[in-house]
C-alpha cells in the first residue's frame, strides 16, 4: 500500500470503522484487487456488504462500504479540488511531430 496506514479510512454506511479494523480491511481490499482486478462487487460480497467504493476524502484514501447502496462499476477515483480547466479545457498542443528525427535517429523528410 502506498498510503500511510493511519491515514487510510473505511466508512460503513457513513460510520468510520475503528483504525485497526480499517487497516485490516484495506489490506484485504488490496490483496483482493490484485487478484481480481476491478471486482469491487466480489470483494463487497466477500466482506458481507452490498457495495464497496474507493474514494478520497480530502487527501485521505477512503473505502465506502455499504449494506444498502448498490455497487457501481469500478471507475477512477475522483479527487476533490484541483483545476477544472485541467480536465475540461482545450486539448494540449500536438507534439507528435515536434522531434525532427524518427525513432531510428534518421532525419525526417
MOPAC internal coordinates of N, CA, C and O (Angstrom, degrees):
PM7 1SCF
backbone

  N    0.0000 0     0.00 0     0.00 0    0    0    0
  C    1.4501 1     0.00 0     0.00 0    1    0    0
  C    1.5243 1   108.75 1     0.00 0    2    1    0
  O    1.2310 1   120.54 1   -40.88 1    3    2    1
  N    1.3125 1   116.57 1   139.12 1    3    2    1
  C    1.4472 1   119.73 1  -177.34 1    5    3    2
  C    1.5263 1   112.64 1   -89.31 1    6    5    3
  O    1.2310 1   119.48 1   153.55 1    7    6    5
  N    1.3157 1   118.59 1   -26.45 1    7    6    5
  C    1.4658 1   121.41 1  -178.57 1    9    7    6
  C    1.5265 1   109.96 1   -81.63 1   10    9    7
  O    1.2310 1   120.91 1   -28.82 1   11   10    9
  N    1.3233 1   115.87 1   151.18 1   11   10    9
  C    1.4578 1   121.02 1   175.87 1   13   11   10
  C    1.5195 1   108.64 1   -63.56 1   14   13   11
  O    1.2310 1   119.15 1   -52.14 1   15   14   13
  N    1.3374 1   119.23 1   127.86 1   15   14   13
  C    1.4586 1   121.51 1  -175.13 1   17   15   14
  C    1.5271 1   114.66 1   -51.09 1   18   17   15
  O    1.2310 1   119.08 1   140.63 1   19   18   17
  N    1.3213 1   119.37 1   -39.37 1   19   18   17
  C    1.4680 1   119.92 1  -177.13 1   21   19   18
  C    1.5258 1   112.27 1   -71.07 1   22   21   19
  O    1.2310 1   119.92 1   164.89 1   23   22   21
  N    1.3161 1   117.75 1   -15.11 1   23   22   21
  C    1.4619 1   121.08 1   178.31 1   25   23   22
  C    1.5177 1   111.92 1   -86.99 1   26   25   23
  O    1.2310 1   119.87 1   162.15 1   27   26   25
  N    1.3190 1   117.86 1   -17.85 1   27   26   25
  C    1.4628 1   121.29 1  -179.30 1   29   27   26
  C    1.5168 1   109.92 1   -70.52 1   30   29   27
  O    1.2310 1   120.72 1   -40.64 1   31   30   29
  N    1.3244 1   116.22 1   139.36 1   31   30   29
  C    1.4632 1   119.96 1  -179.53 1   33   31   30
  C    1.5149 1   110.13 1  -133.01 1   34   33   31
  O    1.2310 1   121.42 1   -27.23 1   35   34   33
  N    1.3132 1   114.88 1   152.77 1   35   34   33
  C    1.4578 1   122.23 1   172.94 1   37   35   34
  C    1.5214 1   107.02 1  -131.28 1   38   37   35
  O    1.2310 1   120.91 1   -50.36 1   39   38   37
  N    1.3251 1   115.86 1   129.64 1   39   38   37
  C    1.4633 1   121.59 1   175.07 1   41   39   38
  C    1.5189 1   107.60 1  -113.39 1   42   41   39
  O    1.2310 1   120.86 1   -51.03 1   43   42   41
  N    1.3146 1   115.97 1   128.97 1   43   42   41
  C    1.4667 1   121.29 1   176.49 1   45   43   42
  C    1.5194 1   106.70 1  -108.41 1   46   45   43
  O    1.2310 1   121.18 1   -71.53 1   47   46   45
  N    1.3250 1   115.34 1   108.47 1   47   46   45
  C    1.4687 1   121.52 1  -175.23 1   49   47   46
  C    1.5258 1   110.86 1    47.90 1   50   49   47
  O    1.2310 1   121.09 1  -137.22 1   51   50   49
  N    1.3519 1   115.52 1    42.78 1   51   50   49
  C    1.4577 1   121.97 1   176.14 1   53   51   50
  C    1.5158 1   115.97 1    89.89 1   54   53   51
  O    1.2310 1   119.76 1   168.97 1   55   54   53
  N    1.3298 1   118.07 1   -11.03 1   55   54   53
  C    1.4622 1   121.65 1  -178.61 1   57   55   54
  C    1.5245 1   110.08 1   -97.87 1   58   57   55
  O    1.2310 1   119.68 1   -54.46 1   59   58   57
  N    1.3506 1   118.21 1   125.54 1   59   58   57
  C    1.4632 1   120.06 1  -179.37 1   61   59   58
  C    1.5311 1   112.28 1   -63.88 1   62   61   59
  O    1.2310 1   121.38 1   -41.98 1   63   62   61
  N    1.3169 1   114.96 1   138.02 1   63   62   61
  C    1.4572 1   121.76 1   175.69 1   65   63   62
  C    1.5323 1   107.05 1   -82.86 1   66   65   63
  O    1.2310 1   120.09 1   -32.35 1   67   66   65
  N    1.3211 1   117.44 1   147.65 1   67   66   65
  C    1.4628 1   123.02 1   177.30 1   69   67   66
  C    1.5293 1   108.44 1   -56.77 1   70   69   67
  O    1.2310 1   120.00 1   -37.27 1   71   70   69
  N    1.3481 1   117.60 1   142.73 1   71   70   69
  C    1.4633 1   123.70 1  -170.55 1   73   71   70
  C    1.5249 1   113.79 1   -54.46 1   74   73   71
  O    1.2310 1   119.84 1   133.63 1   75   74   73
  N    1.3188 1   117.91 1   -46.37 1   75   74   73
  C    1.4721 1   121.04 1  -178.26 1   77   75   74
  C    1.5338 1   110.55 1   -65.01 1   78   77   75
  O    1.2310 1   120.54 1   137.18 1   79   78   77
  N    1.3182 1   116.57 1   -42.82 1   79   78   77
  C    1.4630 1   121.81 1   178.57 1   81   79   78
  C    1.5317 1   110.17 1   -66.71 1   82   81   79
  O    1.2310 1   120.48 1   141.39 1   83   82   81
  N    1.3484 1   116.70 1   -38.61 1   83   82   81
  C    1.4635 1   121.05 1   179.20 1   85   83   82
  C    1.5266 1   110.98 1   -63.94 1   86   85   83
  O    1.2310 1   119.97 1   138.48 1   87   86   85
  N    1.3293 1   117.66 1   -41.52 1   87   86   85
  C    1.4574 1   121.08 1   178.40 1   89   87   86
  C    1.5306 1   110.54 1   -61.90 1   90   89   87
  O    1.2310 1   120.26 1   136.07 1   91   90   89
  N    1.3298 1   117.12 1   -43.93 1   91   90   89
  C    1.4649 1   120.78 1   178.07 1   93   91   90
  C    1.5341 1   110.65 1   -62.99 1   94   93   91
  O    1.2310 1   120.28 1   141.10 1   95   94   93
  N    1.3385 1   117.07 1   -38.90 1   95   94   93
  C    1.4620 1   122.26 1   178.40 1   97   95   94
  C    1.5318 1   109.47 1   -62.82 1   98   97   95
  O    1.2310 1   120.24 1   135.23 1   99   98   97
  N    1.3439 1   117.14 1   -44.77 1   99   98   97
  C    1.4616 1   121.89 1   178.11 1  101   99   98
  C    1.5269 1   111.09 1   -61.58 1  102  101   99
  O    1.2310 1   120.20 1   139.58 1  103  102  101
  N    1.3254 1   117.22 1   -40.42 1  103  102  101
  C    1.4641 1   120.38 1   179.24 1  105  103  102
  C    1.5212 1   110.56 1   -63.63 1  106  105  103
  O    1.2310 1   120.27 1   136.51 1  107  106  105
  N    1.3357 1   117.08 1   -43.49 1  107  106  105
  C    1.4706 1   120.27 1   177.24 1  109  107  106
  C    1.5251 1   110.63 1   -64.22 1  110  109  107
  O    1.2310 1   120.62 1   139.71 1  111  110  109
  N    1.3441 1   116.43 1   -40.29 1  111  110  109
  C    1.4588 1   121.11 1   178.53 1  113  111  110
  C    1.5337 1   110.58 1   -60.89 1  114  113  111
  O    1.2310 1   120.20 1   132.89 1  115  114  113
  N    1.3348 1   117.22 1   -47.11 1  115  114  113
  C    1.4654 1   121.54 1  -179.79 1  117  115  114
  C    1.5187 1   111.43 1   -60.67 1  118  117  115
  O    1.2310 1   120.56 1   134.62 1  119  118  117
  N    1.3168 1   116.53 1   -45.38 1  119  118  117
  C    1.4630 1   120.97 1   178.92 1  121  119  118
  C    1.5263 1   110.51 1   -61.62 1  122  121  119
  O    1.2310 1   120.64 1   133.22 1  123  122  121
  N    1.3308 1   116.38 1   -46.78 1  123  122  121
  C    1.4641 1   121.24 1   179.88 1  125  123  122
  C    1.5288 1   111.00 1   -59.07 1  126  125  123
  O    1.2310 1   120.44 1   132.59 1  127  126  125
  N    1.3267 1   116.77 1   -47.41 1  127  126  125
  C    1.4604 1   120.31 1  -175.92 1  129  127  126
  C    1.5268 1   112.19 1   -67.87 1  130  129  127
  O    1.2310 1   119.93 1   150.51 1  131  130  129
  N    1.3238 1   117.73 1   -29.49 1  131  130  129
  C    1.4640 1   119.83 1   174.98 1  133  131  130
  C    1.5184 1   110.63 1   -68.13 1  134  133  131
  O    1.2310 1   120.26 1   143.07 1  135  134  133
  N    1.3190 1   117.11 1   -36.93 1  135  134  133
  C    1.4621 1   121.69 1  -177.99 1  137  135  134
  C    1.5271 1   113.14 1   -86.48 1  138  137  135
  O    1.2310 1   120.02 1   153.92 1  139  138  137
  N    1.3307 1   117.56 1   -26.08 1  139  138  137
  C    1.4696 1   122.94 1  -175.78 1  141  139  138
  C    1.5270 1   109.15 1  -134.09 1  142  141  139
  O    1.2310 1   120.51 1  -116.95 1  143  142  141
  N    1.3135 1   116.63 1    63.05 1  143  142  141
  C    1.4631 1   122.97 1  -173.21 1  145  143  142
  C    1.5289 1   113.18 1   -45.72 1  146  145  143
  O    1.2310 1   121.25 1   -58.57 1  147  146  145
  N    1.3438 1   115.21 1   121.43 1  147  146  145
  C    1.4645 1   121.46 1   176.00 1  149  147  146
  C    1.5144 1   115.83 1    81.50 1  150  149  147
  O    1.2310 1   119.12 1   179.27 1  151  150  149
  N    1.3297 1   119.28 1    -0.73 1  151  150  149
  C    1.4697 1   121.61 1  -175.77 1  153  151  150
  C    1.5314 1   111.49 1   -89.70 1  154  153  151
  O    1.2310 1   121.31 1  -107.44 1  155  154  153
  N    1.3235 1   115.10 1    72.56 1  155  154  153
  C    1.4661 1   120.29 1   178.36 1  157  155  154
  C    1.5235 1   111.45 1   -65.14 1  158  157  155
  O    1.2310 1   120.48 1   139.54 1  159  158  157
  N    1.3367 1   116.69 1   -40.46 1  159  158  157
  C    1.4670 1   120.85 1  -177.95 1  161  159  158
  C    1.5305 1   111.04 1   -62.31 1  162  161  159
  O    1.2310 1   120.36 1   139.94 1  163  162  161
  N    1.3269 1   116.93 1   -40.06 1  163  162  161
  C    1.4613 1   120.50 1   178.58 1  165  163  162
  C    1.5225 1   111.71 1   -63.41 1  166  165  163
  O    1.2310 1   120.78 1   137.91 1  167  166  165
  N    1.3308 1   116.11 1   -42.09 1  167  166  165
  C    1.4648 1   119.62 1   177.96 1  169  167  166
  C    1.5195 1   110.37 1   -65.54 1  170  169  167
  O    1.2310 1   120.45 1   135.42 1  171  170  169
  N    1.3314 1   116.74 1   -44.58 1  171  170  169
  C    1.4656 1   120.29 1   179.56 1  173  171  170
  C    1.5250 1   110.28 1   -57.07 1  174  173  171
  O    1.2310 1   120.44 1   133.59 1  175  174  173
  N    1.3183 1   116.77 1   -46.41 1  175  174  173
  C    1.4667 1   121.44 1  -179.88 1  177  175  174
  C    1.5232 1   110.62 1   -61.48 1  178  177  175
  O    1.2310 1   120.41 1   135.34 1  179  178  177
  N    1.3200 1   116.83 1   -44.66 1  179  178  177
  C    1.4641 1   121.10 1   179.57 1  181  179  178
  C    1.5231 1   111.17 1   -59.05 1  182  181  179
  O    1.2310 1   120.21 1   145.49 1  183  182  181
  N    1.3242 1   117.20 1   -34.51 1  183  182  181
  C    1.4598 1   122.11 1  -177.66 1  185  183  182
  C    1.5260 1   113.40 1   -90.17 1  186  185  183
  O    1.2310 1   119.92 1   177.50 1  187  186  185
  N    1.3359 1   117.76 1    -2.50 1  187  186  185
  C    1.4572 1   120.69 1   178.42 1  189  187  186
  C    1.5182 1   114.38 1    87.43 1  190  189  187
  O    1.2310 1   120.38 1  -158.62 1  191  190  189
  N    1.3357 1   116.88 1    21.38 1  191  190  189
  C    1.4595 1   121.54 1   179.47 1  193  191  190
  C    1.5211 1   110.22 1  -115.23 1  194  193  191
  O    1.2310 1   121.04 1   -18.22 1  195  194  193
  N    1.3252 1   115.62 1   161.78 1  195  194  193
  C    1.4562 1   121.40 1   174.73 1  197  195  194
  C    1.5276 1   110.21 1   -81.39 1  198  197  195
  O    1.2310 1   120.73 1   148.64 1  199  198  197
  N    1.3474 1   116.21 1   -31.36 1  199  198  197
  C    1.4616 1   119.59 1   180.00 1  201  199  198
  C    1.5227 1   111.51 1  -153.59 1  202  201  199
  O    1.2310 1   121.62 1   -23.25 1  203  202  201
  N    1.3248 1   114.51 1   156.75 1  203  202  201
  C    1.4586 1   123.15 1   172.10 1  205  203  202
  C    1.5225 1   106.24 1  -140.67 1  206  205  203
  O    1.2310 1   120.89 1   -51.61 1  207  206  205
  N    1.3308 1   115.91 1   128.39 1  207  206  205
  C    1.4600 1   121.32 1   179.81 1  209  207  206
  C    1.5215 1   110.06 1  -128.10 1  210  209  207
  O    1.2310 1   119.49 1   -56.29 1  211  210  209
  N    1.3457 1   118.57 1   123.71 1  211  210  209
  C    1.4568 1   120.61 1   174.71 1  213  211  210
  C    1.5196 1   109.94 1   -76.41 1  214  213  211
  O    1.2310 1   120.66 1   -29.97 1  215  214  213
  N    1.3151 1   116.34 1   150.03 1  215  214  213
  C    1.4579 1   120.57 1   177.70 1  217  215  214
  C    1.5049 1   110.56 1  -163.00 1  218  217  215
  O    1.2310 1   121.34 1     5.73 1  219  218  217
  N    1.3183 1   115.04 1  -174.27 1  219  218  217
  C    1.4526 1   122.19 1   178.24 1  221  219  218
  C    1.5146 1   107.11 1  -130.78 1  222  221  219
  O    1.2310 1   120.90 1   -48.57 1  223  222  221
  N    1.3118 1   115.89 1   131.43 1  223  222  221
  C    1.4606 1   122.29 1   178.23 1  225  223  222
  C    1.5240 1   106.76 1  -115.66 1  226  225  223
  O    1.2310 1   120.26 1   -79.51 1  227  226  225
  N    1.3303 1   117.10 1   100.49 1  227  226  225
  C    1.4590 1   120.85 1  -170.46 1  229  227  226
  C    1.5090 1   107.80 1    70.45 1  230  229  227
  O    1.2310 1   120.12 1    66.44 1  231  230  229
  N    1.3271 1   117.38 1  -113.56 1  231  230  229
  C    1.4671 1   120.83 1   175.30 1  233  231  230
  C    1.5248 1   111.24 1  -114.26 1  234  233  231
  O    1.2310 1   120.57 1  -165.10 1  235  234  233
  N    1.3218 1   116.52 1    14.90 1  235  234  233
  C    1.4632 1   121.40 1  -175.12 1  237  235  234
  C    1.5386 1   110.77 1  -107.28 1  238  237  235
  O    1.2310 1   119.80 1   -54.95 1  239  238  237
  N    1.3487 1   117.99 1   125.05 1  239  238  237
  C    1.4572 1   120.67 1   175.47 1  241  239  238
  C    1.5329 1   110.13 1   -64.52 1  242  241  239
  O    1.2310 1   120.70 1   -41.93 1  243  242  241
  N    1.3232 1   116.26 1   138.07 1  243  242  241
  C    1.4596 1   120.65 1  -178.62 1  245  243  242
  C    1.5284 1   109.84 1  -140.04 1  246  245  243
  O    1.2310 1   121.28 1   -38.20 1  247  246  245
  N    1.3233 1   115.16 1   141.80 1  247  246  245
  C    1.4636 1   121.41 1   170.29 1  249  247  246
  C    1.5126 1   106.56 1  -107.09 1  250  249  247
  O    1.2310 1   120.62 1   -51.68 1  251  250  249
  N    1.3243 1   116.41 1   128.32 1  251  250  249
  C    1.4674 1   121.58 1   178.36 1  253  251  250
  C    1.5221 1   108.16 1  -106.28 1  254  253  251
  O    1.2310 1   121.14 1   -73.09 1  255  254  253
  N    1.3199 1   115.43 1   106.91 1  255  254  253
  C    1.4625 1   121.90 1   179.72 1  257  255  254
  C    1.5224 1   108.34 1   -99.96 1  258  257  255
  O    1.2310 1   120.84 1   -34.07 1  259  258  257
  N    1.3358 1   116.00 1   145.93 1  259  258  257
  C    1.4630 1   118.91 1  -179.56 1  261  259  258
  C    1.5161 1   111.00 1  -144.60 1  262  261  259
  O    1.2310 1   121.81 1   -35.39 1  263  262  261
  N    1.3231 1   114.15 1   144.61 1  263  262  261
  C    1.4655 1   121.06 1   174.72 1  265  263  262
  C    1.5233 1   110.37 1   -95.10 1  266  265  263
  O    1.2310 1   120.33 1   175.59 1  267  266  265
  N    1.3723 1   116.98 1    -4.41 1  267  266  265
  C    1.4668 1   119.04 1  -177.51 1  269  267  266
  C    1.5307 1   114.09 1  -128.63 1  270  269  267
  O    1.2310 1   119.08 1   152.27 1  271  270  269
  N    1.3343 1   119.36 1   -27.73 1  271  270  269
  C    1.4666 1   121.66 1  -178.41 1  273  271  270
  C    1.5245 1   110.69 1   -80.09 1  274  273  271
  O    1.2310 1   120.88 1   -42.37 1  275  274  273
  N    1.3253 1   115.93 1   137.63 1  275  274  273
  C    1.4626 1   121.27 1  -179.30 1  277  275  274
  C    1.5227 1   111.47 1   -69.44 1  278  277  275
  O    1.2310 1   121.25 1   -29.51 1  279  278  277
  N    1.3214 1   115.21 1   150.49 1  279  278  277
  C    1.4640 1   120.91 1   177.16 1  281  279  278
  C    1.5192 1   109.58 1   -72.55 1  282  281  279
  O    1.2310 1   120.78 1   -45.47 1  283  282  281
  N    1.3159 1   116.12 1   134.53 1  283  282  281
  C    1.4575 1   122.52 1   174.36 1  285  283  282
  C    1.5229 1   108.07 1  -103.64 1  286  285  283
  O    1.2310 1   119.90 1   -22.94 1  287  286  285
  N    1.3288 1   117.80 1   157.06 1  287  286  285
  C    1.4691 1   119.64 1   178.20 1  289  287  286
  C    1.5172 1   111.24 1   -60.16 1  290  289  287
  O    1.2310 1   121.20 1   -26.48 1  291  290  289
  N    1.3179 1   115.31 1   153.52 1  291  290  289
  C    1.4585 1   121.13 1   177.60 1  293  291  290
  C    1.5218 1   108.74 1   -64.84 1  294  293  291
  O    1.2310 1   120.49 1   -47.60 1  295  294  293
  N    1.3173 1   116.67 1   132.40 1  295  294  293
  C    1.4681 1   122.15 1   179.51 1  297  295  294
  C    1.5140 1   108.37 1  -144.34 1  298  297  295
  O    1.2310 1   120.35 1   -19.82 1  299  298  297
  N    1.3264 1   116.94 1   160.18 1  299  298  297
  C    1.4695 1   118.76 1   176.90 1  301  299  298
  C    1.5284 1   110.34 1   -56.93 1  302  301  299
  O    1.2310 1   121.39 1   -35.01 1  303  302  301
  N    1.3023 1   114.94 1   144.99 1  303  302  301
  C    1.4589 1   120.79 1  -179.91 1  305  303  302
  C    1.5136 1   109.17 1   -71.56 1  306  305  303
  O    1.2310 1   120.55 1   -49.81 1  307  306  305
  N    1.3264 1   116.56 1   130.19 1  307  306  305
  C    1.4609 1   121.03 1   177.09 1  309  307  306
  C    1.5148 1   108.89 1   -88.95 1  310  309  307
  O    1.2310 1   120.74 1   -47.37 1  311  310  309
  N    1.2864 1   116.18 1   132.63 1  311  310  309
  C    1.4642 1   121.31 1   177.84 1  313  311  310
  C    1.5152 1   108.16 1  -101.36 1  314  313  311
  O    1.2310 1   120.99 1   -34.74 1  315  314  313
  N    1.3083 1   115.70 1   145.26 1  315  314  313
  C    1.4551 1   118.60 1   175.22 1  317  315  314
  C    1.5209 1   107.86 1   -81.25 1  318  317  315
  O    1.2310 1   120.59 1   -28.52 1  319  318  317
  N    1.3154 1   116.48 1   151.48 1  319  318  317
  C    1.4544 1   121.31 1   179.85 1  321  319  318
  C    1.5109 1   110.74 1    83.99 1  322  321  319
  O    1.2310 1   121.14 1    13.95 1  323  322  321
  N    1.3198 1   115.43 1  -166.05 1  323  322  321
  C    1.4513 1   119.93 1  -179.21 1  325  323  322
  C    1.5132 1   110.85 1    87.96 1  326  325  323
  O    1.2310 1   121.00 1    -3.85 1  327  326  325
  N    1.2827 1   115.70 1   176.15 1  327  326  325
  C    1.4546 1   121.69 1  -176.64 1  329  327  326
  C    1.5175 1   111.06 1   -94.32 1  330  329  327
  O    1.2310 1   119.59 1   -63.88 1  331  330  329
  N    1.3508 1   118.38 1   116.12 1  331  330  329
  C    1.4601 1   119.67 1   176.73 1  333  331  330
  C    1.5229 1   111.41 1   -60.93 1  334  333  331
  O    1.2310 1   119.92 1   147.15 1  335  334  333
  N    1.3379 1   117.76 1   -32.85 1  335  334  333
  C    1.4571 1   120.60 1  -179.48 1  337  335  334
  C    1.5228 1   111.15 1   -63.18 1  338  337  335
  O    1.2310 1   120.77 1   149.35 1  339  338  337
  N    1.3128 1   116.14 1   -30.65 1  339  338  337
  C    1.4625 1   119.52 1   180.00 1  341  339  338
  C    1.5237 1   111.34 1   -62.92 1  342  341  339
  O    1.2310 1   120.51 1   148.73 1  343  342  341
  N    1.3124 1   116.62 1   -31.27 1  343  342  341
  C    1.4539 1   120.86 1  -176.31 1  345  343  342
  C    1.5133 1   113.10 1  -100.61 1  346  345  343
  O    1.2310 1   119.72 1   156.22 1  347  346  345
  N    1.3340 1   118.15 1   -23.78 1  347  346  345
  C    1.4550 1   119.49 1  -174.98 1  349  347  346
  C    1.5181 1   113.67 1  -120.45 1  350  349  347
  O    1.2310 1   119.66 1  -178.12 1  351  350  349
  N    1.3253 1   118.25 1     1.88 1  351  350  349
  C    1.4527 1   121.41 1  -178.54 1  353  351  350
  C    1.5142 1   111.74 1   -77.95 1  354  353  351
  O    1.2310 1   120.57 1     5.05 1  355  354  353
  N    1.3291 1   116.51 1  -174.95 1  355  354  353
  C    1.4646 1   120.05 1   179.93 1  357  355  354
  C    1.5226 1   110.33 1   -66.15 1  358  357  355
  O    1.2310 1   120.36 1   -23.66 1  359  358  357
  N    1.3195 1   116.91 1   156.34 1  359  358  357
  C    1.4678 1   119.39 1   179.45 1  361  359  358
  C    1.5198 1   110.90 1   -64.73 1  362  361  359
  O    1.2310 1   120.90 1   -23.65 1  363  362  361
  N    1.3131 1   115.88 1   156.35 1  363  362  361
  C    1.4530 1   121.10 1   178.83 1  365  363  362
  C    1.5133 1   111.10 1   -71.11 1  366  365  363
  O    1.2310 1   120.59 1    -2.22 1  367  366  365
  N    1.3201 1   116.48 1   177.78 1  367  366  365
  C    1.4635 1   120.12 1  -178.94 1  369  367  366
  C    1.5191 1   111.09 1   -65.91 1  370  369  367
  O    1.2310 1   121.32 1   -29.14 1  371  370  369
  N    1.3251 1   115.09 1   150.86 1  371  370  369
  C    1.4634 1   121.50 1   177.80 1  373  371  370
  C    1.5197 1   107.94 1   -83.27 1  374  373  371
  O    1.2310 1   120.46 1   -72.36 1  375  374  373
  N    1.3312 1   116.72 1   107.64 1  375  374  373
  C    1.4608 1   120.73 1  -176.76 1  377  375  374
  C    1.5240 1   112.49 1  -105.50 1  378  377  375
  O    1.2310 1   120.33 1  -165.25 1  379  378  377
  N    1.3114 1   116.97 1    14.75 1  379  378  377
  C    1.4614 1   119.13 1  -177.63 1  381  379  378
  C    1.5273 1   112.59 1   -61.71 1  382  381  379
  O    1.2310 1   119.72 1   146.84 1  383  382  381
  N    1.3254 1   118.13 1   -33.16 1  383  382  381
  C    1.4591 1   121.06 1  -177.96 1  385  383  382
  C    1.5206 1   112.18 1  -106.96 1  386  385  383
  O    1.2310 1   119.45 1  -158.54 1  387  386  385
  N    1.3152 1   118.65 1    21.46 1  387  386  385
  C    1.4622 1   122.13 1  -176.50 1  389  387  386
  C    1.5228 1   112.18 1   -73.28 1  390  389  387
  O    1.2310 1   119.50 1   151.54 1  391  390  389
  N    1.3201 1   118.57 1   -28.46 1  391  390  389
  C    1.4553 1   121.80 1  -178.56 1  393  391  390
  C    1.5265 1   108.64 1   -92.90 1  394  393  391
  O    1.2310 1   120.12 1   -60.01 1  395  394  393
  N    1.3284 1   117.37 1   119.99 1  395  394  393
  C    1.4634 1   118.95 1  -177.17 1  397  395  394
  C    1.5300 1   113.60 1   -72.99 1  398  397  395
  O    1.2310 1   119.40 1   175.20 1  399  398  397
  N    1.3319 1   118.75 1    -4.80 1  399  398  397
  C    1.4589 1   120.63 1   178.12 1  401  399  398
  C    1.5165 1   109.00 1  -112.40 1  402  401  399
  O    1.2310 1   120.89 1   -34.65 1  403  402  401
  N    1.3298 1   115.90 1   145.35 1  403  402  401
  C    1.4530 1   118.40 1   175.59 1  405  403  402
  C    1.5241 1   109.03 1   -80.90 1  406  405  403
  O    1.2310 1   119.62 1     4.36 1  407  406  405
  N    1.3178 1   118.34 1  -175.64 1  407  406  405
  C    1.4659 1   122.31 1  -174.24 1  409  407  406
  C    1.5109 1   113.56 1   -67.96 1  410  409  407
  O    1.2310 1   119.71 1   161.99 1  411  410  409
  N    1.3538 1   118.15 1   -18.01 1  411  410  409
  C    1.4599 1   120.49 1   179.17 1  413  411  410
  C    1.5183 1   111.65 1   -90.92 1  414  413  411
  O    1.2310 1   119.86 1  -177.19 1  415  414  413
  N    1.3441 1   117.88 1     2.81 1  415  414  413
  C    1.4536 1   121.24 1   178.17 1  417  415  414
  C    1.5158 1   113.92 1    86.32 1  418  417  415
  O    1.2310 1   120.04 1  -175.41 1  419  418  417
  N    1.3344 1   117.54 1     4.59 1  419  418  417
  C    1.4642 1   120.39 1   179.91 1  421  419  418
  C    1.5346 1   108.84 1   -90.94 1  422  421  419
  O    1.2310 1   120.87 1   -40.33 1  423  422  421
  N    1.3328 1   115.95 1   139.67 1  423  422  421
  C    1.4829 1   118.44 1   177.04 1  425  423  422
  C    1.5203 1   110.69 1   -60.64 1  426  425  423
  O    1.2310 1   120.93 1   -35.44 1  427  426  425
  N    1.3255 1   115.83 1   144.56 1  427  426  425
  C    1.4645 1   120.73 1   176.41 1  429  427  426
  C    1.5132 1   108.89 1   -75.60 1  430  429  427
  O    1.2310 1   121.19 1   -27.69 1  431  430  429
  N    1.3075 1   115.33 1   152.31 1  431  430  429
  C    1.4641 1   120.68 1   177.79 1  433  431  430
  C    1.4992 1   111.02 1   -95.79 1  434  433  431
  O    1.2310 1   120.10 1   180.00 1  435  434  433

